[in-house]
């Protein structure tokens, strides 16, 4: 049995295991879905790179056995843009959290979508800044408690699919960490779709978000997802705001065609 390899050994840096993610966290499930999608897509691993930012999800790049880069806070997308422009043959994947991508990195998110840079963005949304102490995030639902909203959050949360679509993304989907097969399929579709593609993953944070709001552990959150997720493909993205402990609409919402940045640039040059 000592010679038996883990089925994901080819894609994971097993020498760095066990990982640092907490019990009940959904980032590990997202990694599983990504690896399964990579295996299904049969991409040349020498031409795939993963970029992540700062935060719990930012550790993702360190566990994937591909060319991977752990960048500074909020700068995963511009770093990935540089990789793609320097070597257009690369399949560039950004995996980071809601705080990193939508708060400090929000401007980069919007303009990469506007330009339709050819990259996959997987945003793990746990409604909180988990690694730095459980502060309120741009996606924290109204009334939810965090360490910096001890009386409940009063700021309206960001609607990631709506931001992505209105900025120009060609593919937008959302699943919870419970929907592992559907999540895998969406990542697979995003990997095969030219242009700026976004997959949002609603994930439990049992150590901060769930605990401070007395929602139980990761398993309790998974049960909540099972009972309160509604699959509504092609739902208008302006209907996808997430209220505190209310229905979560999941599915594929956008799948359209636009020239990528590289295609537009070549056309402009007359090539």
Secondary structure, DSSP 8 states (H G I E B T S, - for coil): -TT---TTTTTB-GGG-S----TT-SHHHHHHHHHHHHHHHT--GGGEEEEE-SSTGGGHHHHBSSEEEE--TT-HHHHHHHHHHH-TT-EEEEEEEHIIIIIITHHHHHHHHHHT-SEEEEEEE-SEETTTTSEE-TT--TT--BTTBTT---S----HHHHHHHHT-SEEEEEETT-HHHHHHHHHHHHTSSSEEEEEEE---TTTHHHHTT---HHHHHHHHHHHEEE-TT--GGG----TTS-EEEEEEEE-----HHHHHHHHHT-
